[in-house]
């Protein structure tokens, strides 16, 4: 965990870099655009269904519309991590390359170029793991609702496992010859990343910080020189 905190501090120092800020702005804009588009589509579809089937009165339709809006807002907060990590996956190679070129030039020179096709495959694989993992955990989420705090704790742990795997795959795509992370490394990386997605405002920076942290974790454990 000590190495993970060191990697986190290094990642936070990378944030003010112009190229990182550019990627952050692009990824946030695309993430918010996708969330807004999804929200509008759900709202329009719900209203069409209410009007088409006419199984609700006018007052009930208005109340249902308000409920749909509230559900969209809540769903956007819950889905932000999913959309954000997929979007960042599309920019993964640029993030990893920028951090490596500044801190680990020797490793950057040996890196394999990752094209858009592979970035898209990694992003879709991440989304599939996210959906599948949380669906498997859904019955336990429901059972733990009575505890008040059990569900968010389990969700944090589940998503920590998933994020650790996603971030490892993201950075190893450029270095397929490097050994896989051991369980403690993957766990600490995923836990810090998942926790950052829970904190308001910080969650906007979490995808980029997590990706940069994964780069530092890969090279620190391999003994690469940080400059």
C-alpha positions, -999 to 999 in steps of 0.1 A, spaced: 0 0 0 30 23 6 40 20 -30 4 28 -40 4 60 -20 37 70 -35 23 64 -70 -8 84 -61 13 114 -50 33 112 -82 1 110 -102 -13 141 -85 19 160 -94 13 151 -131 -21 168 -131 -9 204 -139 10 192 -170 -5 208 -201 -9 176 -220 -26 159 -190 -49 189 -186 -58 187 -223 -67 150 -220 -86 157 -188 -107 184 -205 -114 162 -235 -123 131 -215 -146 151 -191 -163 168 -220 -170 135 -238 -181 118 -205 -205 146 -196 -218 147 -232 -225 109 -232 -243 112 -198 -264 141 -210 -273 123 -242 -282 91 -223 -303 112 -198 -322 130 -226 -328 97 -245 -342 80 -213 -364 110 -205 -378 112 -241 -384 74 -242 -402 75 -209 -425 103 -219 -432 86 -252 -441 55 -233 -464 74 -209 -482 92 -238 -483 62 -261 -498 37 -237 -520 63 -219 -522 41 -187 -516 72 -165 -536 103 -160 -522 138 -166 -512 143 -129 -497 108 -127 -477 114 -159 -463 147 -144 -453 129 -112 -438 100 -132 -418 126 -153 -404 141 -121 -395 106 -109 -378 98 -141 -357 130 -138 -347 121 -103 -337 86 -114 -317 100 -142 -298 123 -118 -291 94 -94 -282 71 -123 -258 96 -137 -239 97 -105 -238 59 -103 -229 55 -140 -202 82 -140 -175 57 -131 -185 34 -159 -187 60 -186 -156 78 -173 -134 47 -173 -145 38 -208 -138 73 -221 -104 74 -204 -97 40 -220 -100 57 -253 -73 82 -243 -53 56 -224 -23 54 -247 -19 92 -247 -20 94 -209 4 65 -204 28 78 -230 28 113 -215 36 101 -180 63 77 -193 80 102 -215 84 126 -186 93 102 -158 105 69 -174 121 78 -208 140 46 -211 108 25 -206 89 48 -230 115 42 -257 108 4 -254 70 7 -253 47 -8 -279 24 17 -297 -12 11 -289 -37 21 -316 -73 32 -313 -85 -3 -321 -68 -18 -291 -79 12 -269 -115 6 -279 -112 -32 -271 -97 -24 -237 -125 1 -230 -152 -23 -240 -136 -51 -220 -136 -28 -190 -172 -20 -194 -181 -57 -197 -163 -65 -165 -180 -36 -147 -215 -46 -157 -208 -84 -152 -191 -79 -118 -218 -56 -104 -246 -78 -117 -231 -108 -100 -229 -88 -68 -264 -73 -71 -282 -99 -49 -256 -92 -21 -261 -54 -26 -298 -59 -21 -294 -82 10 -270 -57 26 -294 -27 22 -308 -35 56 -274 -28 72 -273 8 59 -236 7 51 -230 -28 39 -240 -21 3 -216 8 -4 -188 -10 13 -193 -41 -8 -197 -19 -39 -164 -2 -31 -146 -36 -27 -161 -51 -59 -152 -20 -79 -117 -19 -64 -111 -54 -78 -125 -45 -112 -106 -12 -114 -73 -28 -104 -77 -53 -133 -87 -25 -158 -59 -2 -149 -33 -30 -151 -45 -40 -185 -44 -3 -196 -7 2 -187 5 -33 -197 -9 -28 -232 23 -7 -239 45 -32 -221 32 -67 -227 66 -82 -217 62 -69 -181 49 -94 -155 14 -90 -142 8 -71 -110 7 -93 -79 -26 -93 -59 -15 -67 -32 -4 -43 -59 -35 -47 -80 -57 -45 -49 -41 -13 -35 -42 3 -70 -79 -6 -74 -89 4 -38 -73 39 -40 -89 44 -75 -123 32 -65 -122 54 -33 -114 85 -54 -145 79 -75 -167 82 -44 -155 117 -33 -174 145 -50 -154 168 -72 -124 145 -68 -143 119 -89 -140 142 -119 -102 139 -117 -102 102 -106 -100 86 -141 -70 105 -152 -53 103 -117 -60 66 -116 -44 60 -151 -13 80 -141 -11 62 -108 -12 28 -127 18 39 -148 38 48 -118 29 15 -101 41 -5 -131 74 12 -133 82 16 -96 77 -21 -90 99 -29 -120 127 -7 -107 125 18 -135 142 52 -128 118 80 -120 131 115 -131 
